[in-house]
Amino acid sequence: MRLDGKVAIITGAASGMGKAIAEGYAKEGAKVVVSDLNLDGAKLVVEGIKASGGEAIAVQTNVASDDDLQRLFTETKQAFGTLDILVNNAGIMDGMEPVGEVTDERWEKVFAVNTLAVMKSMRIAINLFLEQGHGTIVNNISAGGLYGARAGAAYTASKHAVVGLTKNTAFMYADKNIRCNGIAPGAVITNIASTMTNVSEFGAGRQSLGLAINPRAGQPEEIAQMAIFLGSDESSFVNGQVIAVDGGWTAY
């Protein structure tokens, strides 16, 4: 039980990597808050966790809403009394547009979910962690936060920003018993493609050039294993790192 007794919020946890992280955390003894815009999906994840003997609640959350984010943390404290781990997993794709094609609307929407919401949830969590004297943040970022050829301009920039935010936060609070790390998954089999609309033919063509060197697509559970490690005390000396979990794709 590597997370025994810890309380964790996982955003975007109704499906994909978030679901796998929520289930993995519960198996390791954490009390899990399954946060997602899709409440029915979140409730199904909670049912599965409870059926396996774990503890979990579902909270419907639009991470781009300040009110929803505040309610997420309030309901977490009401249910479990504290918060030990925040996993920022919720995210959306762009349409592979290069900067010459991206619209203000697309840019703002992608940043609202992928970057601004992450900052705001971290801000709430950090202040809770400072009060209680400990806490851990795990940001599920993307290989697109490390390199320029994994998505369009908006997604790439939004994820690069979270890499910087992760490192800055880790350094700022390193002496407060607070850690902040990130995961940079490569290609993983999830439903994030469903968030893509009006895909740029030019941008998608350019982005596809690197697919030939991708060893394989990963499973959400493989990303969850890294999230478990980074959330646990096993990683007590790991701080400010963004770790690629991609089968070696970015090693090229």
Buried (B, 14 or more C-beta within 10 A) or exposed (E): EBBEEBBBBBBBBBBBBBBBBBBBBBBBBBBBBBBBBBBEBBBBBBEBBEEEEBBBBBBBBBBBBEEBBEBBBEBBEEBBEBBBBBBBBBBBBBBBBBEEBBEEEBBEBBBBBBBBBBEBBBEBBBEBBBEEEEBBBBBBBBBBBBBEEBBBBBBBBBBBBBBEBBBEBBEEBEEEBBBBBBBBBBBBEBEBEEBBEEBBEEBBEBBEEBEEEBEEBBBBBBBBBBBBBBBBEEBEEEBBBBBBBBBEBBEE
